[in-house]
Amino acid sequence: MVKDRVKGYFGGVGRRKAREKRASFNHHNRALQRLSLLQLEGLDVARELSETKQHLSTLYREEQKKSQYRSKLQGLEEDEKCTRYFFRRARSKQKTILSLYNSQGDSVTNNEDILGAARDFYGGLYDTKPANEVLATAFLEGLNRVIEGGESEDPGMSIEELTQAVRSLNKHKAPGPDGIPGEFYQTFWDLLKEDVAEVFQAIYRERRLGESMRQSTITLIPKKGDLKDLRNWRPINLLSVDYKILTKALTKRFQPHLPSVIAADQTCSVPGRSINDNLLLVRDLILHSQERRSPLGLLSLDQEKAFDRVSHGFLQRVLKTMKFPQHLINWTDLCYQNINSRVLVQH
């Protein structure tokens, strides 16, 4: 309810500002035309004309910055006018899907069938896949990496942790289903922090995320190839910012344990490691093979949607086997409980 009121309030403010800006554009354009005519008639209106042009220039620069941001164009000159081209480039980023292949490979064009094709595709992609129990058990029995001090008590989600998470939020990111951007939390954090911390404590006690935190919106970005094939669209999951705050705080708690349980040759997403180390390792292996004239084989594997296919049940078993603190295991489980997503097909 609070989120709805916040969203409604700022939505109203945004619409009011947009109306005021349009009215200001119209007013100054009319004034420019009127003053230009008066100047042609010989009247001294140079000062008024200069002020009107300055106001219009300021308004145009504001629109220029917005359209440059939306169109992702970096080469726009400071004083170049914001033409239809830039607005068209900004709008072209939002693709409308007019037809899709369904699960039978047939092209469908009406809205209901397009939505059905998207639902079937992403439902299958993100559906829970059962893990091979024999392989899972063998893997866990051979897992000898265990963290130290894994039985620590839950310290509770502190305001300091949440403050760090809020400060680390990236700016100018699309909001999630609740419509509240990260800048809102960063601007009003001093007023919100105690309430947000209390909400997270209640979530942990009741073992249930809030409704908006359990929802996400999947927006589709076109890649190359036949856009009737959903595999040629990149899904971007838009999450509510309070969910991001929670997961960022949890990530901070996990980070100190990662170097001790993740092998040194896995460099991605581990603090203090760089993916460049693996590039250097490959280079050194090739040089070593050439110098020693010894055979060398390099195998590159790319797992399709690897993170999306992780079994949450198996993830819990891995964390327990590695003796992560129980509160981290509980929080991780909470983040995946009763989650649902909606695919945004038409903008």
C-alpha positions as CSV (number, residue, x, y, z in Angstrom):
1,M,0.0,0.0,0.0
2,V,2.8,2.4,0.9
3,K,4.6,1.6,-2.4
4,D,1.4,2.3,-4.4
5,R,1.0,5.7,-2.7
6,V,4.6,6.6,-3.3
7,K,4.4,5.5,-7.0
8,G,1.1,7.4,-7.4
9,Y,2.5,10.5,-5.9
10,F,5.7,10.7,-7.9
11,G,3.8,9.6,-11.1
12,G,1.5,12.6,-10.5
13,V,4.5,14.9,-10.0
14,G,6.1,13.7,-13.2
15,R,3.0,14.2,-15.2
16,R,2.5,17.7,-13.8
17,K,6.1,18.7,-14.6
18,A,5.7,17.3,-18.1
19,R,2.6,19.5,-18.6
20,E,4.3,22.5,-17.2
21,K,7.3,22.0,-19.5
22,R,5.1,21.7,-22.5
23,A,3.2,24.8,-21.5
24,S,6.6,26.6,-21.1
25,F,7.7,25.5,-24.5
26,N,4.5,26.8,-26.1
27,H,4.6,30.1,-24.2
28,H,8.2,30.9,-25.1
29,N,7.7,29.8,-28.8
30,R,4.7,32.1,-29.1
31,A,6.7,34.9,-27.4
32,L,9.6,34.4,-29.8
33,Q,7.3,34.7,-32.8
34,R,5.6,37.8,-31.4
35,L,8.9,39.6,-30.5
36,S,10.5,38.7,-33.9
37,L,7.5,40.4,-35.6
38,L,7.8,43.5,-33.4
39,Q,11.6,43.7,-34.1
40,L,10.8,43.6,-37.9
41,E,8.4,46.5,-37.3
42,G,11.3,48.6,-35.9
43,L,10.6,48.3,-32.1
44,D,13.4,47.9,-29.7
45,V,12.8,44.4,-28.1
46,A,16.4,43.1,-28.3
47,R,16.6,42.5,-24.5
48,E,13.2,40.6,-24.4
49,L,14.1,38.6,-27.5
50,S,17.5,37.6,-26.0
51,E,15.9,36.5,-22.7
52,T,13.3,34.4,-24.6
53,K,15.9,32.7,-26.7
54,Q,17.9,31.9,-23.6
55,H,14.9,30.3,-22.0
56,L,14.2,28.2,-25.1
57,S,17.8,27.2,-25.3
58,T,17.8,26.0,-21.8
59,L,14.6,23.9,-22.4
60,Y,16.1,22.4,-25.6
61,R,19.3,21.5,-23.8
62,E,17.3,19.6,-21.1
63,E,15.4,17.7,-23.8
64,Q,18.7,17.1,-25.6
65,K,20.2,15.4,-22.6
66,K,17.2,13.2,-22.1
67,S,17.0,12.1,-25.7
68,Q,20.8,11.5,-25.8
69,Y,20.5,9.3,-22.8
70,R,17.6,7.3,-24.3
71,S,19.2,6.9,-27.7
72,K,22.6,6.0,-26.2
73,L,24.3,8.5,-28.6
74,Q,27.6,9.8,-27.2
75,G,28.7,12.1,-30.0
76,L,26.0,14.7,-29.8
77,E,27.5,18.2,-29.7
78,E,26.7,20.4,-26.8
79,D,24.8,23.0,-28.9
80,E,23.3,20.7,-31.5
81,K,19.6,20.8,-31.6
82,C,17.5,17.8,-30.5
83,T,16.0,16.8,-33.8
84,R,13.4,14.2,-34.7
85,Y,16.3,11.8,-35.5
86,F,17.3,11.6,-31.8
87,F,13.8,11.1,-30.6
88,R,13.3,8.4,-33.3
89,R,16.5,6.7,-32.1
90,A,15.3,6.8,-28.5
91,R,12.0,5.3,-29.4
92,S,13.5,2.7,-31.7
93,K,15.2,1.1,-28.7
94,Q,11.7,-0.1,-27.7
95,K,10.9,-2.9,-30.1
96,T,7.3,-4.1,-30.6
97,I,7.0,-7.8,-31.3
98,L,4.6,-8.3,-34.2
99,S,5.0,-12.0,-34.6
100,L,6.7,-15.0,-32.9
101,Y,7.4,-18.6,-33.5
102,N,5.3,-20.8,-31.1
103,S,6.5,-24.1,-29.5
104,Q,5.4,-25.9,-32.7
105,G,7.5,-23.6,-34.9
106,D,4.6,-21.8,-36.4
107,S,4.6,-18.0,-36.9
108,V,1.8,-16.4,-34.8
109,T,0.7,-12.8,-35.2
110,N,-2.3,-12.1,-33.0
111,N,-1.6,-10.7,-29.5
112,E,-3.0,-13.6,-27.5
113,D,-0.9,-16.2,-29.4
114,I,2.2,-14.0,-29.1
115,L,1.7,-13.8,-25.4
116,G,1.2,-17.6,-25.2
117,A,4.4,-18.2,-27.2
118,A,6.4,-16.0,-24.8
119,R,4.8,-17.6,-21.8
120,D,5.6,-21.1,-23.0
121,F,9.2,-20.2,-24.0
122,Y,10.2,-18.5,-20.8
123,G,8.1,-20.9,-18.7
124,G,10.2,-23.7,-20.1
125,L,13.4,-21.8,-19.8
126,Y,13.0,-20.8,-16.2
127,D,11.1,-23.9,-15.0
128,T,12.7,-26.0,-12.3
129,K,14.9,-28.8,-13.7
130,P,15.4,-31.8,-11.4
131,A,19.0,-32.5,-10.6
132,N,20.5,-35.9,-11.3
133,E,20.5,-37.4,-7.8
134,V,23.3,-39.8,-8.4
135,L,25.6,-37.2,-9.8
136,A,24.6,-34.7,-7.1
137,T,25.3,-37.0,-4.3
138,A,28.7,-38.0,-5.7
139,F,29.6,-34.4,-6.2
140,L,28.6,-33.4,-2.6
141,E,30.5,-36.4,-1.1
142,G,33.7,-35.3,-2.9
143,L,33.2,-31.7,-1.9
144,N,36.0,-31.0,0.6
145,R,35.9,-27.2,0.6
146,V,34.5,-25.9,3.9
147,I,34.5,-22.4,5.3
148,E,35.7,-21.6,8.8
149,G,33.4,-20.2,11.5
150,G,30.3,-21.3,9.6
151,E,28.1,-21.7,12.7
152,S,28.0,-18.0,13.6
153,E,24.7,-16.5,14.8
154,D,22.5,-14.3,12.7
155,P,23.6,-10.7,13.5
156,G,20.4,-9.3,12.0
157,M,20.3,-7.0,8.9
158,S,21.9,-3.9,10.3
159,I,21.3,-0.3,9.1
160,E,25.0,0.0,8.3
161,E,24.8,-3.0,5.9
162,L,21.7,-1.6,4.2
163,T,23.2,1.8,4.0
164,Q,26.3,0.4,2.1
165,A,23.9,-1.5,-0.2
166,V,21.9,1.6,-1.0
167,R,25.0,3.7,-1.7
168,S,26.2,1.0,-4.1
169,L,23.0,1.1,-6.2
170,N,23.7,2.2,-9.8
171,K,21.9,5.3,-11.0
172,H,19.6,5.7,-14.0
173,K,18.5,2.1,-13.9
174,A,14.9,1.0,-14.8
175,P,12.8,0.3,-11.7
176,G,11.1,-3.0,-11.1
177,P,7.4,-3.8,-10.9
178,D,6.8,-1.4,-8.0
179,G,8.0,1.6,-10.2
180,I,10.3,3.0,-7.5
181,P,13.8,3.8,-8.7
182,G,17.0,3.5,-6.7
183,E,17.4,7.3,-6.6
184,F,14.3,7.4,-4.4
185,Y,15.9,5.3,-1.7
186,Q,19.3,7.1,-2.0
187,T,17.6,10.6,-1.7
188,F,15.3,9.7,1.2
189,W,17.4,7.1,2.9
190,D,17.8,8.9,6.2
191,L,14.0,8.9,6.5
192,L,13.5,5.3,5.2
193,K,16.4,3.3,6.7
194,E,14.9,2.3,10.0
195,D,11.6,1.3,8.4
196,V,13.4,-0.7,5.7
197,A,15.5,-2.5,8.3
198,E,12.4,-3.3,10.3
199,V,10.7,-4.7,7.1
200,F,13.7,-7.0,6.5
201,Q,13.7,-8.2,10.0
202,A,10.0,-9.1,9.7
203,I,10.7,-10.9,6.4
204,Y,13.3,-13.1,8.1
205,R,11.1,-13.8,11.1
206,E,8.1,-14.7,8.9
207,R,10.2,-16.4,6.2
208,R,8.4,-14.6,3.4
209,L,9.3,-11.7,1.1
210,G,6.9,-8.9,0.5
211,E,4.6,-9.3,-2.6
212,S,6.4,-6.8,-4.8
213,M,9.8,-8.3,-3.9
214,R,8.7,-11.6,-5.2
215,Q,7.7,-10.2,-8.6
216,S,9.9,-9.2,-11.5
217,T,9.3,-8.0,-15.0
218,I,11.2,-9.5,-17.9
219,T,11.8,-7.0,-20.7
220,L,13.2,-8.1,-24.0
221,I,16.1,-6.5,-25.9
222,P,16.6,-7.5,-29.5
223,K,19.8,-9.2,-30.6
224,K,20.8,-10.2,-34.1
225,G,19.0,-12.8,-36.2
226,D,15.4,-13.7,-36.8
227,L,13.4,-11.7,-34.2
228,K,10.5,-14.1,-34.5
229,D,12.7,-16.5,-32.5
230,L,12.7,-15.6,-28.8
231,R,16.2,-17.0,-28.5
232,N,17.3,-13.9,-30.4
233,W,15.9,-11.6,-27.7
234,R,17.9,-10.9,-24.6
235,P,15.8,-11.1,-21.4
236,I,16.5,-8.4,-18.8
237,N,15.0,-9.0,-15.4
238,L,13.7,-5.8,-13.7
239,L,13.6,-6.3,-10.0
240,S,12.2,-4.0,-7.3
241,V,15.0,-2.0,-5.7
242,D,14.2,-3.1,-2.1
243,Y,15.0,-6.7,-3.3
244,K,18.3,-5.4,-4.8
245,I,19.1,-3.7,-1.5
246,L,18.6,-7.0,0.3
247,T,20.6,-9.1,-2.1
248,K,23.5,-6.6,-2.2
249,A,23.7,-6.7,1.6
250,L,23.7,-10.5,1.5
251,T,26.4,-10.5,-1.2
252,K,28.6,-8.5,1.2
253,R,28.1,-11.2,3.8
254,F,29.1,-14.0,1.3
255,Q,32.1,-12.3,-0.1
256,P,34.6,-12.9,2.7
257,H,34.0,-16.7,2.4
258,L,34.3,-17.0,-1.3
259,P,38.1,-17.2,-1.7
260,S,38.3,-20.2,0.6
261,V,35.7,-22.3,-1.2
262,I,36.1,-21.3,-4.9
263,A,39.2,-22.6,-6.7
264,A,41.9,-20.1,-7.7
265,D,41.3,-20.7,-11.4
266,Q,37.7,-19.4,-11.2
267,T,38.2,-15.7,-11.4
268,C,34.7,-14.4,-12.2
269,S,32.8,-12.6,-9.4
270,V,35.4,-13.3,-6.7
271,P,36.7,-10.1,-5.0
272,G,40.5,-9.7,-5.6
273,R,40.5,-11.8,-8.7
274,S,40.4,-10.7,-12.3
275,I,39.2,-12.5,-15.4
276,N,42.4,-11.2,-17.1
277,D,44.3,-13.8,-15.0
278,N,42.7,-16.6,-17.0
279,L,43.5,-14.9,-20.3
280,L,47.2,-14.7,-19.2
281,L,47.0,-18.4,-18.1
282,V,45.8,-19.4,-21.6
283,R,48.5,-17.3,-23.2
284,D,51.2,-18.9,-21.0
285,L,49.9,-22.4,-21.8
286,I,50.1,-21.8,-25.6
287,L,53.6,-20.3,-25.3
288,H,54.7,-23.3,-23.1
289,S,53.3,-25.7,-25.7
290,Q,55.0,-24.0,-28.5
291,E,58.4,-23.8,-26.8
292,R,58.3,-27.5,-25.6
293,R,56.6,-28.7,-28.8
294,S,54.1,-30.5,-26.6
295,P,50.5,-31.1,-27.7
296,L,47.9,-28.8,-26.2
297,G,44.1,-28.9,-26.3
298,L,41.8,-26.0,-25.3
299,L,38.1,-26.7,-24.8
300,S,35.7,-23.8,-24.5
301,L,32.2,-24.6,-23.1
302,D,29.4,-22.1,-23.0
303,Q,26.4,-23.2,-20.9
304,E,23.2,-21.7,-22.2
305,K,21.4,-19.7,-19.5
306,A,23.7,-21.3,-16.9
307,F,22.6,-19.1,-14.0
308,D,18.9,-19.5,-14.8
309,R,19.2,-23.3,-14.8
310,V,20.8,-23.7,-11.3
311,S,18.7,-26.0,-9.1
312,H,17.8,-24.0,-6.0
313,G,17.5,-27.2,-4.0
314,F,21.0,-28.3,-5.0
315,L,22.3,-24.9,-4.2
316,Q,21.0,-25.2,-0.7
317,R,22.7,-28.6,-0.3
318,V,26.0,-27.2,-1.6
319,L,25.9,-24.3,1.0
320,K,25.1,-26.7,3.8
321,T,27.9,-29.1,2.8
322,M,30.3,-26.1,2.7
323,K,29.1,-25.2,6.2
324,F,28.0,-21.7,5.4
325,P,26.2,-20.0,8.3
326,Q,22.6,-21.1,8.6
327,H,21.3,-17.5,8.4
328,L,22.9,-17.1,5.0
329,I,21.4,-20.3,3.8
330,N,18.0,-19.2,5.1
331,W,18.3,-15.8,3.4
332,T,19.3,-17.4,0.1
333,D,16.3,-19.7,0.3
334,L,14.0,-16.8,1.0
335,C,15.2,-14.9,-2.0
336,Y,14.0,-17.8,-4.3
337,Q,10.7,-18.7,-2.5
338,N,7.5,-18.2,-4.5
339,I,9.1,-15.9,-7.1
340,N,7.2,-15.1,-10.2
341,S,8.0,-13.1,-13.4
342,R,6.0,-11.4,-16.1
343,V,7.3,-11.0,-19.6
344,L,6.8,-7.6,-21.1
345,V,6.2,-8.4,-24.8
346,Q,4.6,-5.1,-26.0
347,H,5.8,-1.7,-24.9
